[in-house]
Amino acid sequence: YFEKRRVQNALRRLFEALQERFGLDGDAVADDLGVAFHSLVQHARSPGTVDNHEDMTLDEQQFFSGLEALGVWSPELNANDHSEIFAAFLVPNSAAARAVLEGEPMRTTCTRSTFCEGFERMPFNLPDFPVPVHLLPP
């Protein structure tokens, strides 16, 4: 439970950083992040290597370097957290997880649709240790 929640919170941090970076409203839906994925691809690949927008994919290293170039990684997240976030995009739901557990090969690249779907299924988690009310500004 706590591991799943930790990954969900890391994914939420990335989602919020992308919302801030691209000026999306707080009520932005996951599909609005298609522009973020396109920018990720542009930053992760050398210019001129993206021909067809439908075929845009990122492997793990390209994904990391794109997010690093955009400056959206939270400083408290380490390399293991980055890998877990990427894996969450490759296995975005329980059906995909069951398929992998039953022997199907796991995807190795992230597409625009898996990127958006990974954020779409992300729950909103309240912090485990909320700020005490007396410390909040009036």
Residue pairs with C-beta under 8 A, 6 or more apart in sequence:
5 125
5 128
7 84
7 85
7 88
8 122
8 123
8 125
9 125
10 74
10 77
10 81
10 84
10 85
11 85
11 88
11 118
11 119
11 122
12 122
12 124
12 125
13 74
13 77
14 67
14 72
14 73
14 74
14 85
15 30
15 33
15 119
15 122
17 72
17 73
17 74
18 24
18 33
18 36
18 70
18 72
19 25
19 26
19 28
21 36
21 70
21 71
21 72
22 33
22 35
22 36
22 39
24 32
24 33
29 120
30 116
30 117
30 118
30 119
30 120
30 122
31 116
31 120
33 115
33 116
33 119
34 112
34 115
34 116
36 70
36 115
37 56
37 112
37 115
37 116
38 53
38 56
38 112
39 66
39 70
40 58
40 63
40 66
40 67
40 70
40 115
41 50
41 56
41 58
41 62
41 66
42 50
42 66
43 65
43 66
43 69
43 70
44 58
44 62
44 63
44 65
44 66
44 69
45 62
50 56
56 111
56 112
57 109
57 110
57 111
58 66
58 109
58 110
59 108
59 109
59 110
60 83
60 86
60 108
63 86
63 89
63 110
64 82
64 86
67 73
67 82
73 82
77 85
86 110
88 118
89 110
89 114
89 115
89 117
89 118
90 96
90 106
90 107
90 108
90 110
90 114
91 97
91 100
91 106
91 107
92 114
92 117
92 118
92 120
92 121
93 117
93 121
100 106
107 114
